[in-house]
Structures are given as structure tokens and as C-alpha cells.
């Protein structure tokens, strides 16, 4: 990611918080503090509602960072009024995100062209 891309991503993140009162948090690797990805609640154009989102840069995948960060974001999001059962939108080819969504308690709800919609349901303890 170049400086221009980083700047646009930063502006988009700040804009989401200013417009909607929610957005993405940066994920950092604990040992180094290096930026590893994003997670949080994201409103995307054309979507009927915001979705819980996560992404981890390739060099940080397979370390459990996405799961840890997404679980924390989901815990925060579901405590907010109006977001008790959020959705997430996933490309059907993204097997890793689908596995994580299911581990977090999301279940398939619908499929549209190019994405599956999953809905969070609280699992019994």
C-alpha cells in the first residue's frame, strides 16, 4: 500500500466515524506495533445496513490476529443500540473469512451476486 492509498484509507476511516458514529479500527501486531489490518463496523454504498468487517494484510495472516480483532469488534458492536445482530458480507471464494465468520457466530442468511450475507446470532454459552 502506497502513501496515497494509506492517506485515502485514513480519510475514509475518519469520515465513517464522523458521518455514522462508527467505523474501522486499526489492527496492530502486539510484538512490533506494526499495522496489520482493520476491523470494525463499516457502511458500504449499496448495502442495506452496515456490516462487521475485518481484513489482515497477507504477511500477518495465519497468526490469529483477524479472529482476535474481529471478536473484540463484534463484542463492541453488539453492545451498541441497533446492532445486536449485525451482518457481514463475504465473497464466497474467501474461505478463511467464511470460517472466521462461522466461528464468531455468524450464519448464512442470503447470497447475492458476488457475496454471501451472514447474520450474527448469539450462540448458547
N, C-alpha and C positions, 0 to 999 in steps of 0.2 A: 504494500500500500504506500503510495507516494504522499508527499506533503499535501498536495491538492486534495487527494481523496480523504486523507485524515482530517483536513480542515472542513470539508463538506460533511463528513460523518459527525464531527463535533457540532457543527451548526445544526444539523438535523436533530441530534440528540437534545441539544439545548432548546430548540424550537418545539419539540414534542412536550417537554416539561412546561414550557411557557403557555402553549396552546391548550393542552389537555390535562395538565397536572400529573402526568405520568410519562414514563419513557424508559430508556435503557440505562443500565449501569455498566461500567467497565469491569471486566474480569481481569485480575492480575495474578500472576503466579506468585505464591507466597514466598518462596525461597529467594526470588530475584526481584520481585516487584514489576517484572516485565508485563506489558499489556498482552493479554491472551485472547480477548474476545469481548462479547457483550451479552447481557441478559436483561430481561425486564418485560414490561408491557408496552406493546407497540401498536399504534393505529396506522394501518396501511390503507392507502387510497383504494376504494372499491370494495373494501371489506365491511361487512355489516356491524362488526364490533372489533375492539382491539384484541390482540392475541398475545399470549405469553410467548416470548421469543428467546432464542439462545443461539449463539454461534461461537465457535472456538477456532482460532487460527490453526492451520494444519500442523505446525510444529508443537502444538500443545494438546492435540487430540490423543485420546487413549490414556490420559492421566487422571480422569475423573473430574476435571475442572468443570465441564459443562453440566454434569449431573449435580455437583455440589452447588454451583451458582444458580442453576435453574430451580433447584429445590428451595433455595433461600428466596429467590424472586417470587416463586409460586406461593410460598408461605406469606410473604408480604402482600402480594396482590389479592389473595383470597380473604384477607382481613379488611380490605377496603370495601366500602358500600358499593353495591352494584357489580362486584367482580367475584362473587363466591364460586361461580362455576365457569371460569374463563375458557376460551377456545385457544387452540393453537393450529396453525396452518402449515402443513408439511408436504414437500414434494414426495410423491410415492416412491421415488428412487432413493430417497435419503433414509436408508435402513437404520443408520445409527441414531438419527433423531426420532424415528418411529419407536425404536426400542426404548430410548430415554423417555419419551412421552408416556409410553405404557408403564414404565417403572414408576413414573411420577404420579400415575393415577388417571391419565387421560384415556378415553375410549373413543374408537372411531364413531363419527356421527354422520358424515356425508363425504362424498367425493365429487369434485368438480373438475373441469379441465385443468390438469396440471397440479392439483393439490388435493390432499385429504384434510378434512376438518376433524379435529379431535376435540372432545369436551372433557374438562376436568370433573371427576366425580370423587367425592371423598370416600376413600376405602375404609372399611371397618378396621378398627385397631386390633 
